[in-house]
Amino acid sequence: MKTIPVIESSLPPFEEYTEEIKCLWDSRFLTNMGIKHQTLEKQLKEYLGSDNITMFTNGHMALEGALEALDMKGEVITTPFTFASTTHAIVRKGLTPVFCDIKSSDGTIDEAKIEALITEKTCAIVPVHVYGHMCNVEAIEAISKKHHLKVIYDAAHAFGVTYKGQSAANFGDISMFSFHATKVFNTIEGGALVYQDPALERKLYYVKNFGIKNQDEVVTVGGNAKMNEFQAAMGICNLRHLNEFIAKRKSLYESYMAQLQDVAGITTFEIQQNVVSNYSYFPILVEGFALSRDELKEQLEAQGIMTRKYFYPLVSDYACYRDQYDSSKTPVARHFAECALTLPLYDILEQEDVDRICNAIKALGSTK
Ligand SMILES: *Cc1c(COP(=O)(O)O)cnc(C)c1O
């Protein structure tokens, strides 16, 4: 039987991409904010409903760039149930992560537990819109205003998500998007920051381009994190197809929901109130099922169905962090790391694949 991968990158038709990059052979201008970069940036401004956007070579460098441009120092409140990038960016910028637990309803930061973690050293909150589920942006804004903290959202999963009609990009001081090959919208590798304060544009430009002001002046110790023209061209093509990609994901997501909602021991996640989703992942929690999460993963794999323990291990349990943190202090996050599994979901997945996956899970659930 055919293997069903857990993820497949979205791609435009081959000729569409080659057509898009043809002019680069005439210009021989391959990077440094050329025509493709400028075009994609303009299109993203429209799509995300913001004038303030800076593109990067990947989401991780964008996140580091956000912390750098805001000149953050001290402690940052974040969650351990995320991809390595979130915490690594904080640490690599010389900051100290302070882990807050998540909510069992959606896996995002538990806003009720943030204030107890604030000290005089706290400078920012870095919440994650896990699986595209929106954090409680209103409560987080109230806390940040009260304590004068910056808010940088890790919105890597939330491109195309809206809350009360507003793009996920427009909450907090800065939101980071990832355009990695595995995300809903990709530029092969890529990322962007959307921010409220237009003064950040200059700073972010310096951060990603060596601090170069002009041919005669270098003004800050910037790094290199520019998006190149081939990445931007892929973005231009994929953006044309984004609505179809999301529509296809939506129909598969709804099919998963219909088939798995009532399976004993499998927890699914409804789309949140007031949220238009991008259907980026189909996560389940394996709790009280006939098999453990790891056994279910293994059994599905034996049938050619690939899944991902996303996220496992918990960041605070990584070899590089576990001496400094105690993951029993974030019990909900730890529980998610033990029970969460994401099922295949992408635009070229077929309805019959989803049926096969759901039938396999149901059959494994009734084995004992
Ligand atoms: C993908 C991802 C990132 C990093 O993005 P890259 O573009 O791969 O650097 C950061 N945070 C989360 C939650 C992600 O899923």
The ligand as an SDF file (V2000), in Angstrom:
LIG
                    3D

 15 15  0  0  0  0  0  0  0  0999 V2000
    8.6600   26.6000   11.6910 C   0  0  0  0  0  0  0  0  0  0  0  0
    8.6690   27.2530   13.0400 C   0  0  0  0  0  0  0  0  0  0  0  0
    9.6130   28.2210   13.4110 C   0  0  0  0  0  0  0  0  0  0  0  0
   10.8580   28.5490   12.6200 C   0  0  0  0  0  0  0  0  0  0  0  0
   10.6880   28.8400   11.3360 O   0  0  0  0  0  0  0  0  0  0  0  0
   11.8230   28.5670   10.2280 P   0  0  0  0  0  0  0  0  0  0  0  0
   11.2590   29.3420    9.0790 O   0  0  0  0  0  0  0  0  0  0  0  0
   11.8680   27.0950    9.9890 O   0  0  0  0  0  0  0  0  0  0  0  0
   13.0880   29.1320   10.7130 O   0  0  0  0  0  0  0  0  0  0  0  0
    9.4540   28.8600   14.6310 C   0  0  0  0  0  0  0  0  0  0  0  0
    8.4550   28.5480   15.4630 N   0  0  0  0  0  0  0  0  0  0  0  0
    7.5600   27.5960   15.1680 C   0  0  0  0  0  0  0  0  0  0  0  0
    6.4580   27.3130   16.1360 C   0  0  0  0  0  0  0  0  0  0  0  0
    7.6430   26.8960   13.9620 C   0  0  0  0  0  0  0  0  0  0  0  0
    6.7700   25.9160   13.7010 O   0  0  0  0  0  0  0  0  0  0  0  0
  1  2  1  0
  2  3  1  0
  2 14  2  0
  3  4  1  0
  3 10  2  0
  4  5  1  0
  5  6  1  0
  6  7  2  0
  6  8  1  0
  6  9  1  0
 10 11  1  0
 11 12  2  0
 12 13  1  0
 12 14  1  0
 14 15  1  0
M  END
$$$$
